[in-house]
Amino acid sequence: MLPIDNSSLKQFSQDGYTSIPSFFNQKETLALQKEVERFKAMRLVKNVATDGDGETPSTNKANLQLIPLHDKSNLVRALPFEKKVVDTVTRLIGSPAVLHLDQMFLKPGKHGIGTSWHQDNAYFKITNPLGGTAMWVAIHDATIANGTICVIPGSHKEAYEHFRDPNSNHHIRCDVPEDSAVPIELNAGGVAFFCYGTAHCTTANNTEQERAGMAFHFLRRDLLTTSQMGEGRPIISGAGNNFGEQEYGTSQQGRWREEVESVLDSQPNI
């Protein structure tokens, strides 16, 4: 069974995004949730929200971020090499594909703010926005009420002007036609894919429960500069793929399921 069908591939090409419900099964999702709890218990997540000046840390609103993830979690390190991830990513952007970035955002209930509208390519500046994709994983159920991710279909065909986001200590933002916005609601374990040019945001969490999402960014290798390749970014498919052994010291081939079981066994009460 293919991880992604032709209609989803067409949607990604035309609209710059697509989504796959239940991409990760219940056990896999629970393991990811437990890792989020472990990150919190270790006080690894940091609040990047500011009081509207881009500098002063906010004391009454929160946008919690952790970046990178692969150096803090064997589970997360193995995830990009899982076959269904590799197969989907390479069907979307081609091969060889590289893991470009991984990160997590967590929005506490009631005072968790969103991440403003932006295009990833405003940061990365690749020549073909469809040659890179984010894989946004709903760690908890992601709804309109708790601030799920929203996209502007077709926005990858235009480069919006970006400027500093005053509500964040390092993010940038852009103005978009918000009447065209599409929220992507997903059950925990569902995944949204959107290319580097697709304008997207998350909104405030107005519920009592926290909501987390993990984002993995993948890039076709020919769009990555030589200097960037020297920064420890593993190739996940095609020529040069050694399953992360060069970057991490151990091969990640076939490790995803083992790491899922390991997390569930070692963190039974989290």
Buried (B, 14 or more C-beta within 10 A) or exposed (E): EEBBEEEBBEBBEEBBBBBBEEBBEEBBBBBBBBBBEBBBEEEBBEBBBBBEEBEEEBEEBBBBBBBBBBEBBBBBBBBBBBEBBBBBBBBBBBBBBBBBBBBBBBBBEBBBBBBBBBBBBBBBEBEBBBBBBBBBBBBBBBBEBBBBBBBBBBBBEEBBEBEEBBBBBEBBBBEBEEEEBEBBBBEBBBBBBBBBBBBBBBBBBBBEBBBBBBBBBBBBBEBBEEEBEEEBBBBBBBEEBEBBEEBBEEBBBEBBEEBBEBBBEEBEEB
